[in-house]
Amino acid sequence: MTVQELFEQLRELTPKERQEVRKLLDALDDPLPGEWTEEALAHALHVTPLTGAEIAESEAVGAWAHYGIKDGAEWANEQRAKRRGNHQW
């Protein structure tokens, strides 16, 4: 069976059946319960959050780079100029 054939069969499943398939697929990626040590679990759950500036400067979807913005101050000034130019008094 090809992957395409598999997807065609998945499309025919009911929402409840699809949910069961998702659970089974998720379980494939889960490690066995005995594989986690307290230290490994603590390390896996540790999150180092990014600052707003780091997020804005990253290439993440929705960040400045995603919209082609290289300099936030320059972009803000351009937006102000556009608003002023479009304003009819």
Rosetta blueprint (number, residue, H / E / L):
1 M L
2 T L
3 V H
4 Q H
5 E H
6 L H
7 F H
8 E H
9 Q H
10 L H
11 R H
12 E L
13 L L
14 T L
15 P H
16 K H
17 E H
18 R H
19 Q H
20 E H
21 V H
22 R H
23 K H
24 L H
25 L H
26 D H
27 A H
28 L H
29 D H
30 D L
31 P L
32 L L
33 P H
34 G H
35 E H
36 W L
37 T L
38 E H
39 E H
40 A H
41 L H
42 A H
43 H H
44 A H
45 L H
46 H L
47 V L
48 T L
49 P L
50 L L
51 T L
52 G H
53 A H
54 E H
55 I H
56 A H
57 E H
58 S L
59 E L
60 A L
61 V L
62 G L
63 A L
64 W H
65 A H
66 H H
67 Y H
68 G L
69 I L
70 K L
71 D L
72 G H
73 A H
74 E H
75 W H
76 A H
77 N H
78 E H
79 Q H
80 R H
81 A H
82 K H
83 R H
84 R H
85 G H
86 N H
87 H L
88 Q L
89 W L
